């Protein structure tokens, strides 16, 4: 939390920069999870030469990637809001 717990201007700026860096990191991780999800979806659909077990595994992985994508998105939004304050 950038300004709600800061005791000095320097600490406030430091917290804001930290929150901004965390926002960027979570946004990148969200994008990576989304790309992985899409790749796994293509394998699961059978759009590759993957075996049936590989397709099933890709389907489960796509579901996990979607959860990760949503989680990173929520964290990024929280850090973005925190950096604004």
Secondary structure, 3 states (H helix, E strand, C coil): CCCCCCCCHHHHHHHHHHHHHHHHHHHHHHHHHHHHHHHHHHHHHCCCCCCHHHHHHHHHHHHHHHHHHHHHHHHHHHHHHHHHC
